[in-house]
Amino acid sequence: MSPEALPPSRRSFLRAGTAAALGLSAAGCGFATGDDPAGTTAAAATPIDVKVDGDLVYFNWADFVDPAVFEGFAKEYGVKVVQSNFDSMEGMAAKLNAGNRYDIIFPTAKWAERLAAGGRLRAIDHTRLKNAEAVFGSYDYFADPWYDPGSAHTVPFTMYKTGIGWRRDRLGDLTGSWDDLWNDRAKGKVFVLDDRDEVLGMGALKLGLDLTTGDPGDLARVTDTLHTLRPRLRGFSSDSYNNLLNGNADMTQAWSGDMAAMLAQAKDPSVYGFETAKEGAPVNSDCYAIPANAQHPGTAMLFIDYMLRPENVKKNIEYIGYPMPVRGSEDTYTALVEPFPQCLVTAADLKDDRFFRNGTAKGEQARDAAWTDVKAG
């Protein structure tokens, strides 16, 4: 496949936006429920019967489940999978706030916290999932994560971290620091992700500050630092691995999973590299979650359990390039990312507390303003 014909990376349209526009609560952690017309508050606590109760209405990033896995699920349970895709967490939230009904969604950690706090998620009884023990019995972190105590509303789907992808053939070895984005040899061919938290977080880590600081003084230091990078950038883009493959970038801020997925496209993986910075690498997790207004929650539970079967975990890891925290899948991912070992996400990475967190309304507004300032140059 020629570089011009490459498909977009699986998270290539991620964008950051303002919480206020999406009806978030004053604390920045919940969702406006209004008159609760669908009775979502009462539904959230109702136990789910794990059985086919209709077709599966699925809402996720594009191309994040192997089509063969969908086909197997549909055939085994005699249902259709009705797919819709979002291009950002804000877009997902807007659809939910508009009353759209989905059976299964995939929020990131901080958005799972917002949804659960707003009463927008059904409780998930892990004991009703035959394959859940392979997650919660092996990955202690997810037994009681900060974003969903007791994983009461979620099951982890993928894990990933953020680092730097680069062209070894053009730049040689890097130093293992966020300072590498300022490398003079890459000037004019550097991209950062088109994502508020990732870019501000990179600047904060470079300065030794809290990853998701909302302090105006901290953010002033972050924006001053990022302004020195701005003239060196070719642009803001979340299409990270395609920019490397087609030659637009010599270096880019990138998600580990997208870099792993790039390996299937690269003619010679040794041309490329991926590193995580010694100052700290943001880590994140996408989750399976069932909206409180889901029409077919039983089918959604069956889908989660089906996805957790070892053979389906293996297929999906190899398809999307993101590790899944399921016992027995580790060797599959290790083999996949052999050229990029820093793509591996370990239990220690999860416990290092490098997750993006929800802030206060005032703090989120300050971060929005800082992001606007950075993008304006």
VOBA-1610 file (N, C-alpha, C; in pm, whole numbers, padded with zeros to 5 digits, always signed):
BEGIN
Met+00087-00120+00000Met+00000+00000+00000Met+00089+00124+00000Ser+00063+00219-00085Ser+00144+00340-00092Ser+00114+00430+00026Pro+00212+00516+00068Pro+00186+00607+00179Pro+00063+00693+00158Glu+00038+00733+00031Glu-00077+00821+00006Glu-00209+00750+00034Ala-00208+00614+00027Ala-00332+00539+00043Ala-00349+00480+00183Leu-00260+00518+00274Leu-00266+00459+00408Leu-00395+00495+00479Pro-00451+00401+00555Pro-00571+00432+00632Pro-00536+00523+00748Pro-00631+00600+00799Pro-00603+00682+00916Pro-00575+00595+01036Ser-00486+00643+01126Ser-00461+00567+01248Ser-00589+00562+01329Arg-00599+00466+01418Arg-00727+00434+01478Arg-00780+00542+01572Arg-00694+00633+01618Arg-00742+00742+01702Arg-00709+00876+01637Ser-00699+00876+01505Ser-00642+00991+01436Ser-00728+01115+01439Phe-00851+01103+01484Phe-00938+01221+01484Phe-00967+01273+01624Leu-00888+01227+01724Leu-00911+01272+01860Leu-00892+01422+01870Arg-00986+01486+01932Arg-00978+01631+01952Arg-01019+01664+02094Ala-00966+01774+02146Ala-01005+01818+02279Ala-01100+01935+02267Gly-01193+01946+02359Gly-01290+02055+02356Gly-01320+02103+02496Thr-01419+02188+02510Thr-01451+02243+02639Thr-01558+02163+02707Ala-01541+02145+02837Ala-01639+02068+02913Ala-01771+02142+02922Ala-01764+02272+02929Ala-01887+02349+02951Ala-01988+02329+02839Ala-01939+02312+02718Ala-02030+02299+02604Ala-02107+02167+02605Leu-02066+02074+02690Leu-02127+01942+02689Leu-02217+01919+02809Gly-02250+02022+02884Gly-02342+02007+02995Gly-02279+01938+03114Leu-02147+01953+03134Leu-02084+01892+03249Leu-02116+01972+03374Ser-02109+01905+03487Ser-02143+01969+03613Ser-02039+02074+03650Ala-02071+02154+03748Ala-01980+02259+03790Ala-01847+02203+03837Ala-01845+02081+03889Ala-01721+02021+03935Ala-01640+01964+03820Gly-01697+01965+03700Gly-01625+01914+03585Gly-01621+01762+03580Cys-01701+01695+03663Cys-01690+01549+03671Cys-01818+01476+03636Gly-01929+01545+03618Gly-02054+01476+03594Gly-02122+01523+03467Phe-02239+01468+03441Phe-02317+01506+03324Phe-02451+01562+03369Ala-02497+01663+03296Ala-02628+01717+03326Ala-02734+01612+03293Thr-02828+01590+03384Thr-02930+01490+03360Thr-03067+01551+03332Gly-03083+01679+03358Gly-03210+01745+03329Gly-03325+01678+03401Asp-03433+01649+03327Asp-03549+01583+03388Asp-03537+01431+03386Asp-03423+01380+03340Asp-03399+01235+03338Asp-03513+01162+03268Pro-03545+01198+03143Pro-03661+01142+03075Pro-03654+00992+03054Ala-03534+00938+03042Ala-03523+00794+03016Ala-03515+00713+03144Gly-03525+00780+03260Gly-03517+00708+03387Gly-03380+00649+03410Thr-03276+00721+03366Thr-03142+00664+03371Thr-03093+00644+03514Thr-03133+00730+03608Thr-03084+00717+03744Thr-03129+00586+03806Ala-03255+00552+03789Ala-03305+00426+03844Ala-03245+00306+03773Ala-03229+00317+03642Ala-03177+00205+03565Ala-03033+00173+03600Ala-02956+00276+03639Ala-02813+00257+03661Ala-02784+00149+03764Ala-02870+00133+03864Ala-02844+00039+03972Ala-02913-00096+03953Thr-02991-00111+03848Thr-03066-00234+03827Thr-02974-00345+03774Pro-02972-00463+03837Pro-02887-00572+03787Pro-02923-00609+03644Ile-02823-00645+03567Ile-02842-00680+03427Ile-02849-00831+03412Asp-02953-00878+03346Asp-02963-01020+03311Asp-02874-01046+03189Val-02780-01137+03204Val-02686-01165+03096Val-02752-01261+02997Lys-02817-01203+02897Lys-02887-01282+02797Lys-02910-01194+02675Val-02937-01257+02563Val-02969-01181+02442Val-03101-01109+02462Asp-03099-00978+02451Asp-03222-00900+02461Asp-03236-00802+02344Gly-03167-00835+02234Gly-03177-00753+02113Gly-03042-00743+02044Asp-03039-00674+01932Asp-02913-00652+01861Asp-02822-00561+01943Leu-02693-00564+01914Leu-02596-00483+01987Leu-02575-00349+01916Val-02604-00240+01984Val-02579-00107+01931Val-02447-00059+01993Tyr-02346-00051+01910Tyr-02205-00037+01950Tyr-02154+00102+01914Phe-02082+00169+02007Phe-02034+00306+01988Phe-01890+00314+02036Asn-01797+00334+01942Asn-01656+00330+01977Asn-01577+00410+01873Trp-01443+00422+01897Trp-01354+00470+01793Trp-01370+00380+01671Ala-01345+00434+01554Ala-01352+00352+01433Ala-01244+00246+01433Asp-01280+00127+01386Asp-01182+00022+01359Asp-01108-00023+01485Phe-01180-00041+01595Phe-01116-00078+01721Phe-01152-00218+01768Val-01225-00291+01686Val-01250-00433+01711Val-01230-00506+01579Asp-01160-00617+01583Asp-01138-00699+01464Asp-01273-00740+01405Pro-01297-00712+01276Pro-01424-00753+01215Pro-01456-00901+01233Ala-01353-00985+01237Ala-01377-01128+01257Ala-01438-01156+01394Val-01404-01074+01492Val-01461-01091+01625Val-01609-01051+01624Phe-01640-00941+01558Phe-01780-00902+01542Phe-01859-01014+01475Glu-01805-01068+01368Glu-01875-01171+01292Glu-01899-01295+01378Gly-01800-01333+01456Gly-01816-01449+01543Gly-01922-01428+01649Phe-01924-01307+01707Phe-02025-01276+01809Phe-02165-01278+01748Ala-02182-01214+01634Ala-02313-01208+01569Ala-02364-01347+01534Lys-02276-01431+01485Lys-02315-01566+01446Lys-02352-01651+01568Glu-02270-01644+01674Glu-02295-01728+01791Glu-02426-01693+01860Tyr-02458-01563+01867Tyr-02575-01521+01944Tyr-02694-01482+01857Gly-02680-01491+01726Gly-02791-01463+01637Gly-02837-01319+01641Val-02742-01226+01652Val-02776-01084+01658Val-02698-01007+01552Lys-02739-00885+01529Lys-02664-00794+01445Lys-02584-00700+01533Val-02472-00653+01482Val-02395-00549+01549Val-02412-00421+01470Val-02480-00325+01531Val-02509-00196+01466Val-02403-00098+01514Gln-02311-00062+01426Gln-02196+00017+01466Gln-02215+00166+01440Ser-02172+00246+01538Ser-02154+00390+01521Ser-02018+00425+01578Asn-01959+00532+01528Asn-01826+00571+01574Asn-01824+00715+01619Phe-01739+00745+01716Phe-01714+00883+01756Phe-01572+00920+01719Asp-01544+01050+01714Asp-01409+01094+01681Asp-01342+01167+01796Ser-01408+01170+01912Ser-01349+01228+02033Ser-01436+01190+02151Met-01381+01199+02270Met-01460+01175+02390Met-01570+01280+02404Glu-01539+01403+02363Glu-01640+01508+02369Glu-01755+01478+02275Gly-01722+01423+02158Gly-01827+01385+02065Gly-01914+01274+02120Met-01851+01177+02187Met-01928+01070+02251Met-02023+01127+02356Ala-01971+01216+02439Ala-02052+01275+02545Ala-02169+01355+02489Ala-02143+01428+02380Ala-02250+01508+02319Ala-02363+01419+02270Lys-02330+01305+02211Lys-02433+01212+02163Lys-02514+01157+02281Leu-02446+01124+02390Leu-02518+01074+02508Leu-02608+01182+02566Asn-02557+01305+02573Asn-02637+01415+02627Asn-02756+01447+02539Ala-02746+01416+02410Ala-02856+01441+02318Ala-02964+01332+02326Gly-02938+01228+02407Gly-03036+01123+02425Gly-03017+01002+02336Asn-02910+00998+02257Asn-02884+00881+02174Asn-02864+00758+02262Arg-02908+00643+02213Arg-02904+00522+02294Arg-02810+00419+02232Tyr-02714+00377+02313Tyr-02618+00276+02272Tyr-02614+00168+02380Asp-02572+00048+02340Asp-02564-00061+02436Asp-02425-00077+02495Ile-02325-00039+02421Ile-02187-00051+02470Ile-02107+00068+02420Ile-02033+00133+02510Ile-01948+00246+02476Ile-01810+00222+02535Phe-01713+00307+02497Phe-01574+00283+02536Phe-01508+00413+02582Pro-01543+00464+02699Pro-01482+00587+02748Pro-01340+00564+02799Thr-01258+00669+02794Thr-01129+00666+02862Thr-01154+00677+03013Ala-01048+00662+03090Ala-01063+00658+03236Ala-01132+00782+03291Lys-01084+00902+03254Lys-01143+01023+03312Lys-01288+01041+03268Trp-01321+00996+03146Trp-01458+01009+03100Trp-01548+00903+03163Ala-01492+00788+03196Ala-01569+00689+03270Ala-01607+00744+03407Glu-01515+00816+03470Glu-01545+00878+03599Glu-01659+00979+03586Arg-01654+01061+03483Arg-01760+01161+03461Arg-01895+01093+03440Leu-01896+00992+03355Leu-02022+00923+03325Leu-02079+00855+03448Ala-01995+00787+03524Ala-02044+00718+03644Ala-02096+00818+03746Ala-02022+00929+03764Ala-02065+01031+03860Ala-02198+01094+03821Gly-02225+01100+03690Gly-02350+01158+03642Gly-02464+01059+03634Gly-02443+00936+03682Gly-02548+00835+03677Gly-02578+00785+03538Arg-02481+00794+03449Arg-02504+00759+03309Arg-02463+00616+03274Leu-02412+00537+03371Leu-02367+00403+03341Leu-02441+00298+03424Arg-02467+00185+03364Arg-02524+00072+03437Arg-02414+00009+03523Ala-02455-00043+03638Ala-02362-00122+03718Ala-02334-00253+03647Ile-02209-00299+03654Ile-02169-00425+03592Ile-02125-00521+03702Asp-02195-00632+03715Asp-02162-00736+03812Asp-02061-00830+03746His-01936-00817+03787His-01830-00897+03723His-01848-01046+03745Thr-01917-01084+03852Thr-01936-01228+03878Thr-02026-01292+03773Arg-02099-01210+03696Arg-02185-01264+03591Arg-02112-01278+03457Leu-01985-01239+03455Leu-01903-01250+03335Leu-01806-01366+03354Lys-01818-01470+03274Lys-01738-01591+03291Lys-01588-01563+03279Asn-01553-01466+03197Asn-01412-01443+03167Asn-01351-01324+03240Ala-01427-01260+03328Ala-01377-01141+03396Ala-01263-01169+03492Glu-01257-01291+03544Glu-01151-01323+03640Glu-01014-01309+03577Ala-01004-01330+03446Ala-00876-01316+03377Ala-00827-01172+03377Val-00919-01077+03400Val-00881-00937+03415Val-00857-00905+03561Phe-00960-00918+03640Phe-00954-00870+03778Phe-00874-00961+03870Gly-00855-01086+03831Gly-00773-01177+03909Gly-00625-01164+03882Ser-00589-01089+03776Ser-00449-01077+03738Ser-00398-00934+03738Tyr-00486-00838+03720Tyr-00447-00698+03717Tyr-00512-00627+03836Asp-00440-00627+03947Asp-00494-00571+04071Asp-00537-00427+04056Tyr-00467-00352+03971Tyr-00498-00211+03955Tyr-00645-00190+03920Phe-00697-00275+03832Phe-00833-00255+03783Phe-00941-00307+03878Ala-00899-00372+03986Ala-00998-00415+04084Ala-01058-00295+04157Asp-00983-00187+04167Asp-01033-00069+04237Asp-00965+00057+04181Pro-00991+00089+04054Pro-00923+00205+03993Pro-00982+00337+04043Trp-00902+00441+04037Trp-00943+00572+04087Trp-01067+00624+04014Tyr-01084+00590+03887Tyr-01191+00647+03807Tyr-01325+00576+03826Asp-01323+00457+03886Asp-01447+00380+03905Asp-01426+00282+04020Pro-01442+00328+04146Pro-01414+00243+04262Pro-01479+00106+04250Gly-01397+00003+04268Gly-01446-00133+04256Gly-01478-00175+04114Ser-01439-00092+04016Ser-01479-00115+03876Ser-01628-00150+03870Ala-01706-00071+03942Ala-01849-00101+03956Ala-01927-00081+03827His-01875+00002+03736His-01948+00034+03612His-01867+00003+03487Thr-01747-00049+03501Thr-01659-00064+03386Thr-01581-00196+03392Val-01532-00235+03276Val-01433-00341+03261Val-01324-00282+03171Pro-01197-00293+03205Pro-01094-00232+03120Pro-01088-00299+02983Phe-01068-00218+02881Phe-01064-00266+02742Phe-00921-00267+02690Thr-00855-00150+02687Thr-00717-00140+02640Thr-00636-00054+02735Met-00505-00061+02719Met-00412+00025+02792Met-00316+00087+02691Tyr-00264+00204+02721Tyr-00166+00266+02632Tyr-00095+00378+02704Lys+00016+00421+02648Lys+00087+00535+02703Lys+00135+00624+02589Thr+00184+00741+02623Thr+00220+00841+02524Thr+00370+00862+02525Gly+00428+00870+02406Gly+00571+00894+02394Gly+00604+00966+02266Ile+00720+00936+02211Ile+00768+01001+02089Ile+00802+00893+01986Gly+00745+00905+01868Gly+00784+00822+01755Gly+00874+00904+01665Trp+00974+00836+01605Trp+01065+00914+01520Trp+01127+00827+01411Arg+01189+00895+01316Arg+01259+00829+01205Arg+01406+00813+01244Arg+01443+00689+01274Arg+01583+00661+01308Arg+01675+00689+01189Asp+01623+00664+01069Asp+01708+00682+00951Asp+01743+00828+00927Arg+01667+00919+00985Arg+01693+01062+00965Arg+01756+01129+01087Leu+01722+01076+01207Leu+01765+01144+01330Leu+01860+01063+01416Gly+01875+00935+01387Gly+01958+00852+01473Gly+01890+00826+01606Asp+01965+00805+01711Asp+01908+00780+01844Asp+01870+00911+01911Leu+01769+00903+01998Leu+01727+01018+02079Leu+01777+01001+02222Thr+01745+01098+02307Thr+01799+01098+02444Thr+01704+01038+02546Gly+01577+01012+02507Gly+01481+00958+02602Gly+01417+01064+02689Ser+01403+01185+02637Ser+01345+01297+02711Ser+01244+01369+02624Trp+01147+01436+02688Trp+01057+01521+02611Trp+01133+01634+02541Asp+01256+01663+02589Asp+01339+01763+02522Asp+01366+01727+02377Asp+01355+01597+02344Asp+01384+01554+02207Asp+01293+01620+02105Leu+01173+01662+02147Leu+01083+01730+02053Leu+01141+01863+02006Trp+01238+01915+02080Trp+01306+02041+02044Trp+01433+02015+01963Asn+01457+01893+01920Asn+01577+01855+01847Asn+01593+01942+01721Asp+01705+02008+01710Asp+01727+02099+01598Asp+01722+02027+01462Arg+01763+01902+01459Arg+01767+01828+01333Arg+01627+01797+01281Ala+01529+01799+01371Ala+01391+01769+01329Ala+01308+01895+01308Lys+01365+02010+01328Lys+01289+02136+01321Lys+01211+02146+01191Gly+01082+02178+01204Gly+00995+02191+01089Gly+00930+02061+01045Lys+00971+01949+01108Lys+00911+01820+01074Lys+00871+01746+01202Val+00820+01824+01296Val+00775+01771+01425Val+00624+01795+01438Phe+00552+01692+01483Phe+00411+01705+01515Phe+00391+01674+01662Val+00294+01740+01722Val+00241+01697+01852Val+00096+01659+01832Leu+00043+01581+01923Leu-00095+01535+01912Leu-00191+01654+01918Asp-00298+01644+01844Asp-00401+01748+01847Asp-00495+01717+01963Asp-00442+01730+02083Asp-00511+01687+02204Asp-00466+01773+02321Arg-00561+01842+02382Arg-00530+01936+02489Arg-00451+01873+02602Asp-00503+01764+02659Asp-00438+01704+02775Asp-00300+01650+02742Glu-00285+01588+02626Glu-00156+01530+02590Glu-00049+01637+02575Val-00081+01748+02509Val+00020+01850+02484Val+00051+01928+02612Leu-00052+01970+02684Leu-00026+02040+02810Leu+00043+01946+02909Gly+00003+01819+02908Gly+00066+01722+02997Gly+00213+01703+02966Met+00248+01698+02838Met+00388+01686+02799Met+00468+01804+02853Gly+00414+01925+02836Gly+00483+02042+02886Gly+00497+02041+03037Ala+00393+01995+03106Ala+00399+01989+03253Ala+00503+01887+03300Leu+00506+01769+03238Leu+00604+01668+03277Leu+00746+01716+03251Lys+00766+01784+03140Lys+00899+01838+03108Lys+00947+01932+03218Leu+00853+02004+03280Leu+00887+02101+03385Leu+00878+02042+03525Gly+00843+01915+03536Gly+00831+01853+03667Gly+00705+01891+03741Leu+00600+01930+03667Leu+00473+01971+03727Leu+00372+01857+03722Asp+00261+01874+03792Asp+00155+01775+03789Asp+00099+01764+03648Leu+00074+01640+03606Leu+00032+01612+03469Leu-00090+01691+03426Thr-00189+01705+03514Thr-00313+01772+03477Thr-00335+01898+03563Thr-00228+01969+03588Thr-00240+02089+03669Thr-00339+02189+03608Gly-00418+02250+03696Gly-00508+02357+03654Gly-00468+02489+03718Asp-00351+02490+03782Asp-00303+02611+03849Asp-00258+02714+03744Pro-00309+02837+03750Pro-00274+02937+03649Pro-00125+02962+03638Gly-00055+02964+03753Gly+00089+02986+03750Gly+00162+02873+03679Asp+00123+02750+03711Asp+00182+02634+03643Asp+00155+02640+03494Leu+00030+02670+03458Leu-00007+02671+03317Leu+00064+02782+03240Ala+00094+02892+03306Ala+00171+02999+03242Ala+00311+02949+03207Arg+00372+02873+03299Arg+00504+02815+03271Arg+00496+02713+03156Val+00390+02634+03158Val+00372+02534+03052Val+00357+02601+02917Thr+00272+02700+02908Thr+00250+02767+02779Thr+00376+02840+02732Asp+00451+02900+02826Asp+00577+02964+02786Asp+00671+02862+02725Thr+00679+02744+02785Thr+00765+02638+02733Thr+00719+02591+02596Leu+00588+02571+02582Leu+00535+02522+02455Leu+00545+02627+02344His+00545+02754+02381His+00563+02858+02280His+00701+02848+02215Thr+00801+02797+02290Thr+00934+02781+02230Thr+00937+02662+02134Leu+00843+02569+02148Leu+00833+02456+02056Leu+00751+02492+01933Arg+00657+02582+01950Arg+00560+02612+01844Arg+00625+02644+01710Pro+00732+02729+01704Pro+00791+02760+01573Pro+00861+02640+01509Arg+00888+02536+01588Arg+00956+02418+01536Arg+00859+02315+01478Leu+00730+02334+01506Leu+00630+02234+01468Leu+00590+02245+01322Arg+00564+02129+01265Arg+00496+02128+01135Arg+00346+02139+01158Gly+00299+02088+01272Gly+00157+02100+01301Gly+00113+02017+01420Phe-00018+02023+01445Phe-00086+01942+01546Phe-00161+01833+01470Ser-00135+01709+01502Ser-00202+01601+01431Ser-00201+01475+01517Ser-00316+01408+01523Ser-00324+01280+01592Ser-00312+01162+01496Asp-00280+01191+01371Asp-00257+01086+01271Asp-00108+01050+01274Ser-00063+01008+01391Ser+00080+01004+01420Ser+00158+00909+01331Tyr+00115+00784+01320Tyr+00202+00692+01247Tyr+00198+00718+01097Asn+00087+00766+01044Asn+00085+00798+00901Asn+00180+00913+00868Asn+00191+01010+00958Asn+00284+01121+00934Asn+00427+01072+00926Leu+00461+00970+01005Leu+00595+00912+00997Leu+00612+00832+00869Leu+00512+00750+00837Leu+00523+00662+00721Leu+00530+00738+00589Asn+00452+00846+00579Asn+00450+00917+00451Asn+00555+01027+00440Gly+00637+01041+00545Gly+00747+01136+00538Gly+00715+01275+00583Asn+00592+01302+00622Asn+00557+01436+00670Asn+00628+01469+00801Ala+00657+01367+00881Ala+00718+01389+01012Ala+00849+01313+01023Asp+00946+01378+01089Asp+01065+01307+01136Asp+01046+01265+01281Met+00955+01334+01348Met+00930+01306+01489Met+00788+01348+01524Thr+00724+01270+01611Thr+00587+01303+01651Thr+00555+01251+01790Gln+00482+01328+01865Gln+00421+01276+01987Gln+00319+01171+01945Ala+00316+01057+02013Ala+00234+00947+01963Ala+00187+00856+02074Trp+00070+00792+02049Trp+00021+00688+02140Trp+00089+00556+02109Ser+00122+00482+02213Ser+00194+00356+02195Ser+00118+00259+02105Gly-00013+00252+02121Gly-00091+00159+02040Gly-00088+00191+01893Asp-00089+00320+01859Asp-00081+00358+01718Asp+00056+00323+01661Met+00160+00338+01742Met+00293+00303+01695Met+00305+00152+01674Ala+00242+00075+01762Ala+00241-00070+01744Ala+00164-00108+01618Ala+00052-00040+01593Ala-00026-00067+01473Ala+00053-00031+01347Met+00141+00067+01358Met+00222+00108+01244Met+00312-00004+01194Leu+00350-00095+01285Leu+00443-00201+01248Leu+00390-00287+01133Ala+00256-00298+01127Ala+00196-00378+01020Ala+00205-00307+00885Gln+00229-00175+00887Gln+00234-00096+00764Gln+00377-00069+00718Ala+00471-00070+00814Ala+00609-00032+00782Ala+00680-00142+00703Lys+00742-00106+00593Lys+00819-00202+00515Lys+00943-00246+00593Asp+01001-00153+00667Asp+01121-00182+00746Asp+01108-00116+00883Pro+01061-00189+00984Pro+01041-00129+01117Pro+01166-00067+01177Ser+01285-00114+01134Ser+01407-00060+01194Ser+01430+00086+01159Val+01356+00135+01059Val+01366+00276+01021Val+01307+00367+01129Tyr+01220+00311+01212Tyr+01143+00390+01307Tyr+01179+00354+01452Gly+01146+00446+01542Gly+01166+00420+01683Gly+01051+00476+01765Phe+01037+00426+01886Phe+00939+00480+01980Phe+01002+00481+02119Glu+00993+00594+02187Glu+01046+00606+02322Glu+00944+00670+02414Thr+00955+00638+02542Thr+00882+00711+02645Thr+00983+00793+02723Ala+00939+00909+02769Ala+01032+01006+02827Ala+01063+00976+02973Lys+01189+01002+03011Lys+01232+00978+03148Lys+01160+01070+03247Glu+01107+01184+03200Glu+01033+01273+03289Glu+00894+01219+03322Gly+00851+01116+03249Gly+00721+01056+03274Gly+00640+01042+03147Ala+00567+00931+03137Ala+00483+00904+03020Ala+00338+00894+03065Pro+00248+00976+03010Pro+00106+00960+03042Pro+00059+00820+03008Val-00026+00766+03092Val-00081+00632+03071Val-00232+00644+03073Asn-00301+00557+02999Asn-00446+00568+02996Asn-00507+00431+02970Ser-00637+00424+02990Ser-00711+00301+02966Ser-00847+00336+02908Asp-00886+00262+02806Asp-01024+00267+02758Asp-01101+00157+02829Cys-01230+00180+02849Cys-01313+00086+02925Cys-01435+00041+02845Tyr-01480-00080+02871Tyr-01614-00120+02832Tyr-01711-00058+02933Ala-01820-00001+02886Ala-01922+00053+02975Ala-02058+00043+02906Ile-02161+00029+02987Ile-02298+00015+02936Ile-02379+00137+02981Pro-02424+00220+02888Pro-02501+00339+02927Pro-02628+00302+03005Ala-02668+00391+03092Ala-02787+00366+03174Ala-02913+00354+03090Asn-02915+00417+02972Asn-03034+00409+02886Asn-03022+00304+02776Ala-02925+00212+02790Ala-02907+00106+02691Ala-03035+00024+02678Gln-03073-00007+02555Gln-03193-00086+02531Gln-03166-00236+02537His-03039-00275+02519His-03005-00417+02515His-02883-00445+02604Pro-02893-00417+02733Pro-02777-00434+02822Pro-02735-00579+02837Gly-02831-00674+02826Gly-02795-00815+02836Gly-02704-00857+02723Thr-02734-00813+02601Thr-02649-00842+02487Thr-02512-00776+02504Ala-02511-00656+02562Ala-02383-00588+02587Ala-02296-00668+02683Met-02355-00725+02786Met-02279-00809+02880Met-02223-00931+02809Leu-02302-00993+02723Leu-02253-01107+02647Leu-02137-01066+02557Phe-02144-00947+02500Phe-02037-00899+02413Phe-01908-00879+02492Ile-01918-00817+02609Ile-01798-00799+02692Ile-01735-00934+02723Asp-01816-01029+02764Asp-01765-01161+02798Asp-01702-01229+02676Tyr-01764-01212+02561Tyr-01712-01270+02437Tyr-01576-01208+02402Met-01565-01077+02419Met-01440-01009+02390Met-01327-01054+02482Leu-01361-01101+02602Leu-01260-01142+02699Leu-01214-01287+02682Arg-01273-01358+02588Arg-01225-01494+02560Arg-01082-01486+02506Pro-00994-01576+02550Pro-00852-01567+02511Pro-00829-01556+02361Glu-00903-01635+02282Glu-00880-01632+02137Glu-00920-01498+02076Asn-01022-01434+02135Asn-01066-01305+02083Asn-00976-01192+02130Val-00924-01203+02251Val-00826-01105+02299Val-00704-01105+02207Lys-00655-01223+02174Lys-00538-01234+02087Lys-00566-01172+01950Lys-00680-01205+01890Lys-00714-01148+01760Lys-00719-00995+01767Asn-00780-00945+01873Asn-00799-00800+01878Asn-00669-00726+01905Ile-00583-00782+01988Ile-00453-00720+02012Ile-00375-00710+01883Glu-00373-00816+01807Glu-00297-00816+01683Glu-00359-00722+01579Tyr-00489-00699+01590Tyr-00557-00614+01495Tyr-00540-00465+01526Ile-00555-00426+01654Ile-00556-00282+01687Ile-00423-00230+01737Gly-00333-00318+01784Gly-00203-00273+01831Gly-00202-00221+01973Tyr-00311-00236+02045Tyr-00319-00192+02185Tyr-00328-00314+02276Pro-00252-00317+02386Pro-00262-00429+02478Pro-00395-00428+02553Met-00441-00545+02589Met-00563-00560+02667Met-00526-00630+02797Pro-00569-00576+02912Pro-00528-00632+03041Pro-00602-00761+03075Val-00567-00867+03004Val-00629-00998+03022Val-00518-01101+03039Arg-00526-01178+03146Arg-00423-01278+03171Arg-00405-01372+03051Gly-00279-01396+03016Gly-00249-01484+02904Gly-00227-01413+02772Ser-00257-01282+02769Ser-00241-01207+02644Ser-00107-01136+02635Glu-00031-01140+02743Glu+00091-01060+02750Glu+00193-01099+02643Asp+00211-01229+02622Asp+00310-01273+02522Asp+00271-01231+02381Thr+00141-01228+02355Thr+00095-01185+02222Thr+00138-01042+02196Tyr+00119-00954+02295Tyr+00154-00814+02274Tyr+00306-00795+02273Thr+00376-00866+02359Thr+00522-00854+02362Thr+00582-00890+02226Ala+00531-00997+02165Ala+00579-01037+02034Ala+00545-00933+01928Leu+00426-00874+01939Leu+00382-00774+01840Leu+00472-00651+01841Val+00513-00606+01960Val+00588-00480+01972Val+00737-00504+01994Glu+00788-00617+01952Glu+00931-00645+01971Glu+01020-00533+01920Pro+00990-00470+01805Pro+01075-00359+01760Pro+01059-00233+01846Phe+00948-00218+01916Phe+00921-00101+01998Phe+00888-00144+02142Pro+00985-00195+02218Pro+00954-00249+02351Pro+00893-00149+02448Gln+00916-00018+02424Gln+00859+00080+02517Gln+00709+00099+02496Cys+00651+00030+02398Cys+00505+00028+02385Cys+00439-00055+02496Leu+00516-00141+02559Leu+00460-00227+02664Leu+00406-00142+02779Val+00290-00180+02829Val+00230-00114+02946Val+00226-00217+03058Thr+00291-00186+03168Thr+00301-00280+03279Thr+00216-00236+03397Ala+00203-00326+03495Ala+00131-00293+03618Ala+00197-00174+03687Ala+00330-00166+03679Ala+00400-00054+03741Ala+00365+00078+03672Asp+00350+00074+03540Asp+00309+00195+03467Asp+00172+00243+03515Leu+00080+00150+03534Leu-00055+00186+03576Leu-00053+00251+03714Lys+00030+00197+03802Lys+00032+00246+03940Lys+00117+00372+03957Asp+00181+00416+03850Asp+00267+00534+03856Asp+00187+00663+03857Asp+00054+00651+03847Asp-00037+00766+03857Asp-00007+00873+03753Arg+00008+00833+03629Arg+00025+00927+03519Arg-00100+00936+03434Phe-00216+00913+03494Phe-00344+00925+03424Phe-00386+01071+03419Phe-00455+01108+03311Phe-00519+01240+03306Phe-00641+01238+03397Arg-00651+01337+03486Arg-00759+01343+03583Arg-00856+01456+03550Asn-00979+01442+03598Asn-01077+01550+03588Asn-01043+01658+03691Gly-01056+01783+03651Gly-01028+01893+03740Gly-01155+01967+03778Thr-01138+02075+03854Thr-01250+02162+03886Thr-01292+02238+03761Ala-01410+02296+03765Ala-01456+02376+03651Ala-01358+02489+03623Lys-01309+02553+03729Lys-01214+02664+03711Lys-01083+02613+03651Gly-01037+02499+03700Gly-00914+02442+03647Gly-00928+02400+03502Glu-01044+02342+03466Glu-01066+02301+03327Glu-01073+02422+03235Gln-01133+02529+03282Gln-01138+02651+03202Gln-00999+02707+03179Ala-00914+02699+03283Ala-00777+02747+03270Ala-00699+02663+03170Arg-00725+02533+03171Arg-00657+02445+03075Arg-00706+02471+02933Asp-00836+02496+02918Asp-00888+02530+02785Asp-00822+02657+02732Ala-00808+02757+02820Ala-00748+02883+02778Ala-00601+02864+02741Ala-00531+02781+02819Ala-00390+02755+02789Ala-00375+02684+02655Trp-00462+02589+02629Trp-00459+02516+02501Trp-00488+02608+02383Thr-00583+02695+02398Thr-00613+02793+02293Thr-00491+02879+02266Asp-00424+02920+02373Asp-00304+03004+02362Asp-00193+02930+02287Val-00173+02804+02322Val-00067+02725+02258Val-00096+02707+02109Lys-00220+02675+02075Lys-00252+02650+01934Lys-00247+02779+01851Ala-00273+02891+01916Ala-00271+03018+01844Ala-00128+03059+01812Gly-00032+02998+01882Gly+00108+03027+01853Gly+00164+03140+01936
//
